[in-house]
Amino acid sequence: MNLDRFGDLETPSLDARALSLRGRKGLRSDVSSSGKCPRSSQQSEVSLCLRHRHRSPCGLFSVYLSECKTGNGKNYRGTVSKTKNGVACQKWSDSSPHKPRYSPETHPLEGLEENYCRNPDNDEKGPWCYTTDPNVRFDYCSIPECEDECMHCSGENYEGKTSRTMSGQECQAWSSQTPHAHGYIPSKFPNKDLTMNYCRNPDGEPRPWCFTMDPNKRWEFCDIPRCTTPPPPSGPTYQCLKGKGEDYRGNVAVTVSGFTCQRWSEQTPHKHNKTPENFPCKNLDENYCRNPDGETAPWCFTTNPEVRWEYCKIPSCESSTLSTQLLDAPVPPEQTPVVEECYQGNGQSYRGTSSTTVTGRKCQRWSSMTPHWHQKTPDKYPNANLTMNYCRNPDADKGPWCYTTDPRVRWEFCNLKKCSETEESVTNAQTEAQVPSVEQPSKPVSSSFDCGKPKVEPKKCPGRVVGGCVANPHSWPWQISLRTRPATITEKIIPACLPSANYVVADRTECYITGWGETQGTFGAGVLKEAQLPVIENKVCNRNDILKGRVKSTELCAGHLSGGTDSCQGDSGGPLVCFEKDKYILQGVTSWGLGCARPNKPGVYVRVSWYVTWIEGIMRNN
C-alpha cells in the first residue's frame, strides 16, 4: 500500500490534459474551463476536457467506463461514490475534511473527477476514496468484478477475451495447429466456446489456460481473477447418479473396490490439484465421491498408497423410487415360463437372464454408467431389450456380451452356448468365431538384418520400406514402416483410410485397437481381439500423475484413465482406427506404454498423420 494518502503533503502542480471518458453506463458531463459539469441523461458518455496551460490543442483520450473493475481496478472509471461501509466520498478536488495527496491537478490522468472511487496509487486492494467522515481519512469501495474479465468457479464457463498467459505469452488460436498440434478442435467442442485465441478451460483444469505461440512452451494457465460476485445457479443436484455424476452431492465415500476415499483437502497419501481452493464450486467437502473434472463418473483419491484413485459405486437415479431401491439388490429372474439359456445365430435375439461373463464376472446394468461409461443404453437401443444387467448383443457382435462390474475389464462375452450345441463345442466355436480368416502372426525369421536389433551399422530391412533403418543399441530404428508385400483383401480384411497430413484427432474421440497381444490372464489369449478406447489429448497425458511429459507431438495416447482396457505386449505395430463420417481412418500405430491397462497409464501410439506425406511419396515411387 502507498502510505502517501495518509499524510497531508504539498506537491507541485502538474500540467493537465484533456480527457474523455466513454462508458457503457452513466451520463455525459462536459467540464468547461470553469470546471462546471452540465449533465444530460440522454447521453452515455462522460467527457472531461481540461485546457493545457500553454494553450495547445485539447487532445481527447477515450477510456471505456464501466460499473465494474478488472484486476485491482487501476483503470476503473465508474461512478460509485460511497465506501464499502456506506460513507460518502469526498471530492478529489476538495481539501476538506481531508487534504488529499491525490487530486485532479496532481494526477490528471487518473480520472479523479467528482467524488468517484478510484485507484490512483495502484493499490492491490482496489479503488478507494477520501471520506466525508473527519475521523476516517480514506476507505475502500465495493466494486464488482467485470464478469467477462473474471471467472466463476474454475472458469469452465469463462467467456472473456483474455488472450495472454500468466507469464505474458500470446495464446495460440484454438482453430490453429501451429506451433502446437492439439485435440481441442472447436467444431468438436461446440459447448466450450473455443473462440479466437481466448483463454478457456475445456478439460477440467483448476482455471483457464491456452496453448502458447512459443514453440518451446506448449501451454500455460492464464491470470484471470475469480469474480467477487456469487456464481450463477448450477442447477439441480442429486443424491444419486445422473449422467456422469457431475452434479452428484451425496455422501458416498468408498470406491468400487472398497477403499476409503482420501479427503480432497489433504495431500496424503496422494498429492493432487483437485482441492477445494482450485475447484470451489464442485463441493469437494470431506472425502465424498465427486466428479470435478468431467470424468465418466464420480470418483475419489483413495487412502491406499498403492491405489491413487478409483470410481465410486453410486446408486443410479432411475425413473422411479422402486427402481432406485432395487439398484443394489440381487438381479431377479424374469417372470417368464421359459428361460432361454442358449442363443441362436449371433445372439441378437437372445432374451435370457444370464448375467455372467466367460470369466465369471458380473455384468453391469445397461442403464448404469459405473464403473464403465458407455452409449449402449436402453434409450438408444430400444429394440435390443437391454433389461437389467442381462447379456445382450445390441451391436451385432459375435455373441451376447455385457459391460462388467470390474473397473479393470470394460466388457466381455457372456458364458452362453449356442442352442443345440454342447457346452464344450460351443466354447470352442465361440473362440474360433473371433479369429479372422488370416494366419496367426508367425515369429520373424532371425537374421542379422532384422530391424530393431541393437546394431550399430545400417542394415537393410527385408520386406519393408522404412524411413531410415539405423538401429542403435536399446532403441528402435523407426516408428512406422510400409510392407512391400501387399495384403490380400477379403470379406474380413479390408483397408482403412489414411488421415489427412498432420491431422489431429479430437480429444475424447472413440477409436478401436486390434491385436494378438498379451491378455495377462483375461479372456481371448492367442486370438485377434478388439477394444474401444477414447483418444486423450496429449496435454492431459503429459500431466505429472499420468505419463509425465513422455508423449511427443508425433504420438497420441488413448485409453481409459481408470485402466482395465489397453494395448499390451505383442500388440505393437497394430492399428488404432477411428470412425469418421462413413469410414474408418488409421490414426495410430500401437507403440508403447507403461505396463498394460494400468490406471492413469494409457497406451501411446504413433500419430500416422505426421507420416502421411512420406507414406504418399513411397506409394508414388513404388
C-alpha positions in Angstrom: 0.0 0.0 0.0 1.2 3.5 -0.8 1.3 5.4 2.5 1.2 8.8 0.8 -2.5 9.1 1.2 -2.2 9.1 5.0 -0.4 12.4 5.1 -1.2 16.0 4.1 1.6 16.6 1.7 2.2 19.6 -0.7 3.2 18.7 -4.2 4.0 20.9 -7.2 1.1 21.2 -9.7 1.3 19.3 -13.0 0.1 20.2 -16.4 -3.4 18.8 -17.2 -4.5 17.4 -20.5 -7.9 16.9 -21.9 -9.6 13.6 -21.1 -12.7 12.0 -22.5 -14.2 9.1 -20.6 -16.6 6.9 -22.5 -18.7 4.2 -20.9 -21.5 1.7 -21.3 -23.4 3.2 -18.5 -23.7 6.6 -16.9 -24.2 10.2 -18.0 -22.3 12.6 -20.2 -20.7 15.6 -18.5 -18.7 18.3 -20.2 -16.3 20.2 -18.0 -15.8 23.7 -19.2 -12.8 25.9 -18.4 -14.7 27.0 -15.3 -14.9 23.4 -14.1 -18.7 23.2 -14.0 -20.2 20.0 -15.5 -23.6 20.2 -17.2 -25.2 16.7 -17.4 -27.5 15.1 -19.8 -29.4 11.9 -19.1 -29.8 11.2 -22.8 -26.2 10.5 -23.4 -23.9 7.6 -22.3 -20.5 9.3 -22.2 -18.6 11.2 -19.6 -16.3 13.8 -21.2 -13.8 15.9 -19.4 -11.7 18.5 -21.1 -9.1 20.5 -19.2 -7.2 23.2 -21.0 -3.4 22.8 -21.2 -1.9 25.9 -19.6 0.2 26.5 -22.7 -3.0 26.8 -24.9 -2.0 23.8 -27.0 -4.9 22.0 -28.8 -7.0 20.0 -26.4 -6.5 16.3 -27.0 -9.1 13.7 -26.1 -8.3 10.3 -24.6 -11.1 7.7 -24.6 -11.4 5.3 -21.8 -14.3 2.8 -21.5 -16.3 3.4 -18.4 -17.9 0.5 -16.6 -19.5 0.0 -13.3 -17.2 -2.9 -12.6 -13.5 -3.4 -12.2 -10.8 -5.5 -13.8 -8.0 -6.7 -11.7 -7.2 -4.2 -9.0 -9.4 -1.5 -10.6 -6.5 0.7 -11.7 -8.5 1.7 -14.8 -11.9 1.8 -13.1 -13.9 4.8 -14.3 -17.3 4.1 -12.9 -19.5 6.3 -10.8 -19.6 4.6 -7.4 -19.1 7.3 -4.8 -19.5 5.6 -1.4 -17.1 3.4 0.6 -17.9 -0.2 1.4 -19.2 1.0 4.7 -21.6 3.4 3.0 -19.8 6.6 3.8 -20.0 9.3 1.1 -16.7 10.0 -0.7 -15.0 13.4 -0.5 -14.5 15.2 -3.9 -10.9 14.7 -5.1 -10.6 18.4 -5.7 -11.7 19.4 -2.2 -9.4 19.9 0.7 -12.0 19.3 3.5 -12.3 17.4 5.7 -9.1 15.8 4.4 -6.3 17.4 2.5 -5.7 15.0 -0.4 -2.4 13.6 -1.7 -4.1 12.7 -5.0 -6.1 15.4 -6.8 -7.1 16.2 -10.4 -4.3 18.7 -10.5 -1.6 16.4 -9.3 -2.8 13.3 -11.1 -4.7 14.5 -14.2 -4.8 11.1 -15.9 -6.2 9.1 -13.0 -9.9 10.1 -13.6 -10.2 12.0 -10.3 -13.4 13.8 -11.2 -16.2 14.4 -8.7 -16.0 12.0 -5.7 -15.9 8.7 -7.6 -13.9 5.8 -6.3 -10.6 5.5 -8.0 -7.2 3.7 -7.6 -4.6 6.3 -8.4 -1.8 4.6 -6.5 -2.3 1.1 -7.9 -3.4 -0.3 -4.5 -3.8 -4.1 -4.7 -7.0 -3.9 -2.7 -8.8 -1.9 -5.4 -10.5 1.5 -5.7 -10.8 3.8 -2.7 -11.6 7.4 -1.8 -11.2 10.0 0.9 -14.3 10.0 3.0 -16.5 12.8 4.2 -16.1 11.5 7.8 -13.5 13.7 9.5 -12.4 10.6 11.6 -11.8 8.3 8.6 -9.3 9.7 6.1 -10.0 7.0 3.4 -11.7 3.7 2.9 -12.1 1.1 0.1 -15.1 0.9 -2.2 -17.1 -2.2 -3.0 -16.7 -2.5 -6.8 -17.8 -5.7 -8.5 -15.6 -7.6 -10.9 -16.3 -7.3 -14.6 -17.9 -10.6 -15.5 -16.1 -11.0 -18.8 -12.7 -10.4 -17.2 -13.1 -12.6 -14.1 -14.1 -16.2 -13.7 -16.6 -18.0 -11.5 -15.6 -21.4 -10.0 -12.7 -22.8 -12.1 -13.5 -20.8 -15.2 -15.2 -23.7 -17.0 -17.8 -21.2 -18.3 -15.5 -18.2 -18.7 -16.2 -16.4 -22.0 -13.9 -13.4 -21.6 -11.3 -12.1 -24.1 -8.1 -12.6 -22.1 -5.6 -14.0 -24.6 -2.3 -14.0 -22.8 -0.9 -16.4 -20.2 0.2 -15.5 -16.7 3.8 -15.1 -18.0 2.7 -12.8 -20.8 2.8 -15.4 -23.6 0.4 -14.8 -26.5 -2.2 -17.5 -26.9 -2.4 -19.7 -29.9 -5.8 -19.7 -31.7 -7.8 -22.9 -30.9 -8.5 -23.4 -34.6 -4.8 -23.4 -35.4 -2.4 -26.4 -35.1 0.7 -24.3 -35.1 3.1 -24.1 -33.3 1.3 -26.8 -31.2 -0.9 -29.6 -32.6 -3.7 -30.4 -30.3 -7.0 -32.2 -30.0 -9.2 -29.3 -28.7 -10.8 -28.6 -32.1 -13.6 -26.0 -31.8 -16.0 -27.9 -34.1 -15.7 -31.0 -31.8 -16.4 -29.0 -28.7 -19.2 -26.6 -29.6 -20.2 -26.0 -25.9 -16.7 -24.9 -24.8 -16.6 -21.6 -26.7 -13.1 -22.2 -28.1 -13.2 -18.8 -29.8 -10.2 -17.0 -31.3 -7.2 -17.4 -29.0 -9.1 -16.6 -25.8 -8.2 -18.4 -22.6 -10.6 -21.3 -21.9 -10.9 -24.4 -19.7 -12.2 -27.2 -21.8 -10.7 -30.1 -19.8 -11.4 -29.6 -16.1 -8.2 -27.7 -15.1 -8.2 -25.5 -12.0 -8.5 -22.4 -14.2 -8.5 -21.2 -17.8 -5.4 -21.8 -20.0 -4.3 -21.8 -23.6 -1.6 -23.2 -25.9 1.1 -20.6 -26.4 2.7 -19.1 -29.5 6.1 -20.1 -28.1 7.2 -23.4 -29.8 9.1 -24.3 -26.6 6.1 -23.7 -24.2 3.2 -25.9 -25.1 0.6 -24.4 -22.7 0.2 -22.2 -19.7 -2.5 -21.0 -17.3 -3.9 -17.5 -17.7 -4.0 -14.9 -15.0 -7.8 -14.4 -14.6 -9.1 -13.4 -11.2 -12.1 -15.0 -9.6 -15.3 -13.0 -9.6 -16.3 -11.5 -6.2 -20.0 -11.8 -7.1 -21.8 -15.1 -6.4 -21.6 -17.7 -9.2 -24.7 -18.3 -11.3 -27.0 -21.1 -10.1 -25.6 -24.5 -11.1 -29.0 -26.2 -11.5 -30.3 -29.2 -9.5 -28.0 -31.5 -7.6 -28.6 -35.2 -6.9 -28.1 -37.8 -4.2 -27.8 -40.4 -6.9 -26.0 -40.9 -10.2 -27.4 -39.0 -13.1 -25.4 -38.8 -16.3 -21.7 -38.6 -15.5 -22.4 -37.6 -11.9 -21.0 -34.0 -12.1 -24.0 -32.8 -10.0 -23.8 -35.7 -7.5 -23.8 -34.3 -3.9 -24.3 -37.4 -1.9 -22.2 -38.8 1.0 -20.7 -42.0 -0.6 -17.0 -42.1 0.4 -16.0 -45.6 -0.6 -14.7 -46.8 -4.0 -15.9 -49.8 -6.1 -13.1 -51.9 -4.6 -14.0 -50.9 -1.0 -11.2 -48.3 -0.4 -12.0 -45.4 1.8 -11.7 -42.0 0.0 -8.9 -39.5 0.8 -10.1 -36.1 1.9 -10.0 -33.6 -1.0 -8.3 -31.0 1.2 -5.4 -33.4 2.1 -2.3 -34.3 0.1 -1.5 -37.7 1.7 -1.1 -40.4 0.7 -1.7 -38.8 -2.8 -0.7 -35.3 -3.9 -3.1 -33.7 -6.3 -4.5 -30.4 -7.5 -8.2 -31.3 -7.1 -8.5 -29.2 -4.0 -11.5 -27.2 -2.7 -9.5 -24.0 -3.4 -8.9 -24.9 -7.1 -12.5 -26.2 -7.6 -14.6 -24.1 -5.3 -17.9 -24.9 -7.0 -17.5 -28.7 -7.0 -18.5 -29.2 -3.4 -15.2 -31.1 -2.5 -16.3 -31.4 1.1 -14.9 -34.1 3.4 -13.9 -37.2 1.4 -17.2 -37.7 -0.6 -17.1 -39.0 -4.1 -17.3 -36.3 -6.7 -16.6 -35.6 -10.4 -14.8 -32.2 -10.6 -13.1 -32.8 -13.9 -15.7 -34.3 -16.3 -14.7 -37.9 -15.7 -17.1 -40.7 -16.7 -18.4 -41.0 -13.1 -17.8 -39.8 -9.6 -14.5 -40.9 -8.1 -12.0 -40.1 -5.4 -8.4 -40.5 -4.4 -8.0 -43.4 -2.1 -6.4 -43.8 1.3 -4.5 -46.8 -0.1 -1.0 -45.6 -1.0 -0.8 -48.2 -3.8 -4.1 -47.2 -5.5 -4.2 -43.5 -6.4 -7.9 -43.2 -7.4 -10.9 -45.2 -8.3 -14.5 -44.7 -9.3 -17.2 -44.9 -6.7 -20.3 -47.1 -6.7 -23.2 -44.5 -6.7 -26.8 -45.6 -6.8 -28.3 -44.6 -10.2 -31.2 -42.1 -10.5 -33.9 -44.3 -12.0 -37.2 -43.1 -13.3 -39.0 -44.4 -10.2 -38.2 -44.7 -6.5 -38.7 -48.5 -6.7 -36.0 -49.0 -9.4 -33.6 -46.9 -7.3 -34.2 -49.1 -4.3 -33.6 -52.2 -6.4 -30.3 -51.0 -7.8 -28.0 -52.9 -5.5 -30.4 -55.8 -4.9 -29.7 -59.2 -6.5 -30.9 -59.4 -10.1 -34.2 -61.3 -10.1 -35.0 -63.7 -12.9 -37.6 -62.6 -15.4 -41.0 -64.0 -14.7 -41.5 -65.9 -17.9 -42.5 -69.6 -18.2 -39.4 -70.4 -20.3 -35.9 -69.1 -19.6 -33.7 -69.2 -22.6 -30.1 -70.0 -21.7 -28.7 -70.5 -25.2 -28.7 -68.3 -28.2 -29.4 -68.6 -31.9 -27.1 -67.2 -34.6 -25.1 -64.3 -33.2 -27.4 -63.9 -30.2 -29.1 -60.6 -31.2 -32.5 -62.3 -30.4 -31.3 -63.7 -27.1 -33.7 -62.6 -24.3 -32.5 -64.8 -21.4 -31.4 -63.8 -17.9 -27.7 -64.8 -17.9 -25.6 -62.0 -16.4 -22.2 -63.6 -16.1 -19.2 -63.3 -18.4 -17.0 -66.1 -19.7 -14.5 -65.3 -16.8 -17.2 -65.3 -14.2 -17.5 -61.5 -13.8 -20.9 -60.0 -13.0 -22.5 -57.8 -15.7 -23.0 -54.1 -15.3 -26.6 -52.8 -15.7 -27.2 -51.3 -19.2 -28.8 -48.2 -17.6 -25.8 -47.7 -15.3 -22.7 -45.6 -16.1 -20.5 -47.1 -13.4 -17.9 -48.4 -13.4 -17.9 -48.1 -17.2 -19.5 -45.1 -19.1 -21.0 -46.2 -22.4 -23.5 -45.4 -25.1 -25.4 -48.8 -25.2 -28.3 -47.6 -23.2 -32.0 -48.8 -23.3 -33.0 -45.4 -24.7 -30.6 -45.5 -27.6 -31.2 -49.2 -28.4 -35.0 -49.6 -27.6 -35.3 -52.8 -29.7 -32.3 -54.6 -28.1 -34.2 -55.4 -24.8 -31.4 -54.0 -22.6 -33.0 -55.2 -19.4 -31.4 -55.1 -16.0 -27.8 -56.5 -16.4 -28.7 -59.4 -18.7 -26.4 -60.4 -21.5 -27.4 -59.0 -24.9 -26.0 -58.2 -28.3 -27.2 -54.7 -29.3 -24.4 -54.1 -31.9 -24.4 -57.4 -33.8 -21.2 -58.7 -32.3 -20.1 -62.4 -32.4 -22.4 -63.2 -29.5 -24.1 -61.9 -26.4 -21.9 -59.8 -24.1 -22.1 -57.1 -21.4 -20.0 -54.5 -19.6 -18.6 -55.8 -16.4 -18.7 -54.6 -12.9 -14.9 -54.9 -12.7 -13.4 -51.5 -13.3 -10.4 -53.1 -14.8 -12.3 -55.0 -17.5 -14.6 -52.9 -19.7 -16.6 -55.8 -21.4 -16.6 -59.5 -22.1 -18.6 -62.1 -24.0 -21.1 -64.0 -21.8 -20.9 -67.5 -20.6 -23.5 -68.8 -23.0 -23.7 -71.6 -25.6 -25.4 -71.7 -28.9 -28.7 -73.6 -28.9 -28.4 -77.4 -29.9 -24.7 -77.5 -29.2 -22.8 -78.9 -26.3 -21.1 -76.6 -23.9 -17.7 -77.8 -24.9 -18.2 -77.5 -28.6 -19.8 -74.1 -28.2 -17.0 -72.8 -26.1 -14.6 -73.8 -28.9 -16.9 -72.4 -31.6 -17.1 -69.0 -29.8 -13.4 -68.8 -29.5 -13.0 -69.7 -33.2 -15.6 -67.1 -34.2 -13.4 -64.3 -33.0 -10.4 -65.4 -35.2 -10.4 -63.7 -38.6 -9.6 -65.8 -41.7 -5.9 -64.8 -41.6 -2.9 -66.7 -40.5 -1.6 -66.2 -36.9 1.4 -63.9 -37.0 4.4 -66.1 -37.2 7.7 -65.3 -35.4 10.1 -63.5 -37.6 13.0 -65.5 -39.0 16.1 -64.5 -37.1 18.7 -62.8 -39.3 21.4 -60.2 -39.0 19.2 -57.9 -41.0 16.3 -57.8 -38.6 15.2 -54.3 -37.8 15.2 -53.3 -34.2 18.1 -55.5 -33.1 20.9 -53.5 -31.4 23.1 -53.0 -34.4 25.4 -50.0 -34.9 25.9 -50.3 -38.7 22.9 -49.5 -41.0 21.2 -52.7 -42.2 18.6 -53.4 -44.8 15.1 -54.3 -43.7 13.7 -57.2 -46.0 10.1 -57.0 -46.8 9.6 -53.4 -45.5 10.1 -49.9 -46.8 11.1 -47.7 -43.9 12.1 -44.1 -43.3 15.7 -45.0 -42.4 16.8 -48.2 -40.9 19.6 -47.5 -38.4 19.3 -49.5 -35.2 21.1 -48.1 -32.2 21.6 -50.1 -29.0 18.4 -50.4 -26.9 16.3 -48.4 -29.4 14.1 -49.0 -32.4 15.3 -47.5 -35.7 11.9 -46.4 -37.0 8.4 -45.7 -35.7 6.4 -46.6 -38.8 7.0 -48.8 -41.8 5.3 -50.0 -45.0 5.2 -53.5 -46.2 6.4 -54.2 -49.7 4.2 -57.3 -50.0 0.5 -56.4 -50.4 -2.2 -57.7 -48.1 -5.0 -59.9 -49.5 -8.3 -58.2 -49.3 -11.2 -60.4 -48.2 -14.5 -60.1 -46.5 -12.8 -59.9 -43.2 -9.7 -58.0 -44.3 -10.4 -54.5 -45.6 -8.2 -51.4 -45.9 -8.5 -48.4 -43.6 -8.1 -44.9 -45.0 -5.2 -42.7 -44.3 -5.8 -39.4 -42.5 -5.1 -36.0 -43.9 -1.5 -34.9 -43.4 -0.9 -33.6 -39.9 -4.5 -34.2 -38.9 -5.0 -34.2 -35.1 -7.7 -36.5 -33.6 -10.0 -34.5 -31.3 -9.9 -35.3 -27.6 -12.3 -38.0 -26.4 -12.9 -39.4 -29.9 -13.8 -43.1 -29.6 -11.4 -45.3 -31.6 -10.6 -49.0 -31.8 -7.5 -51.1 -31.4 -6.9 -54.7 -32.5 -4.1 -57.2 -31.8 -2.9 -60.6 -30.8 -1.0 -59.3 -27.9 -0.7 -60.2 -24.2 -4.0 -60.6 -22.3 -2.5 -61.0 -18.8 -4.8 -63.9 -17.9 -8.0 -62.3 -19.3 -10.2 -64.0 -21.9 -9.0 -64.3 -25.5 -5.4 -65.3 -25.4 -4.0 -66.2 -28.8 -6.8 -64.8 -30.8 -7.4 -61.4 -32.5 -9.0 -59.0 -30.1 -10.6 -55.6 -30.4 -11.1 -52.9 -27.8 -12.8 -49.5 -27.9 -10.7 -46.6 -26.4 -11.1 -42.8 -26.3 -8.3 -40.6 -27.5 -6.8 -38.4 -24.8 -5.3 -35.0 -25.6 -1.5 -35.0 -25.2 -1.8 -32.2 -22.7 -3.7 -34.5 -20.3 -1.5 -37.5 -21.0 1.6 -35.4 -20.1 0.4 -34.5 -16.7 2.8 -35.5 -13.9 0.4 -38.1 -12.5 -0.1 -39.7 -15.9 2.8 -40.0 -18.3 5.0 -37.1 -17.1 5.7 -35.4 -20.4 6.8 -38.5 -22.2 4.3 -38.2 -25.1 5.7 -36.5 -28.1 3.9 -34.4 -30.7 4.4 -37.2 -33.2 2.4 -39.5 -30.9 -1.0 -39.7 -29.4 -2.4 -41.6 -26.5 -5.7 -43.4 -26.0 -7.2 -45.4 -23.2 -9.3 -45.3 -20.0 -7.7 -43.4 -17.2 -9.4 -45.9 -14.8 -7.5 -48.7 -16.5 -8.9 -52.1 -17.4 -8.5 -52.0 -21.2 -5.4 -51.3 -23.2 -3.0 -52.5 -25.9 -0.2 -54.7 -24.5 3.0 -56.5 -25.3 2.6 -58.2 -28.7 0.2 -55.6 -30.0 3.0 -53.2 -31.2 2.5 -52.3 -34.9 -1.2 -52.9 -34.7 -3.8 -50.3 -35.8 -5.7 -47.7 -34.0 -8.6 -46.7 -36.2 -11.3 -44.0 -35.7 -14.6 -43.9 -37.4 -15.4 -40.6 -39.2 -18.5 -40.0 -41.3 -18.7 -43.2 -43.2 -15.2 -44.8 -43.0 -12.5 -45.9 -40.6 -9.3 -43.8 -40.6 -5.9 -45.3 -39.5 -4.9 -42.6 -36.9 -2.4 -44.6 -34.9 0.0 -47.5 -34.7 0.5 -49.2 -31.4 3.8 -48.1 -30.0 4.5 -48.3 -26.2 3.0 -48.0 -22.7 3.9 -48.2 -19.0 2.6 -51.6 -18.2 -0.8 -52.7 -19.6 -4.3 -51.4 -18.6 -2.9 -49.7 -15.5 -4.9 -46.7 -14.1 -3.5 -43.4 -15.3 -1.2 -45.1 -17.8 -2.9 -45.0 -21.2 -1.3 -46.6 -24.3 0.8 -44.5 -26.7 0.5 -44.7 -30.5 2.5 -43.3 -33.4 0.5 -40.4 -35.0 0.1 -41.6 -38.5 -0.9 -38.2 -39.9 2.6 -37.0 -39.3 3.9 -39.5 -41.8 1.3 -39.3 -44.5 3.4 -37.1 -46.8 6.2 -39.7 -46.5 3.8 -42.6 -47.0 2.3 -41.0 -50.1 5.8 -40.4 -51.5 6.7 -44.0 -51.1 3.5 -45.1 -52.7 4.0 -42.9 -55.7 7.5 -44.2 -56.2 6.6 -47.9 -55.8 
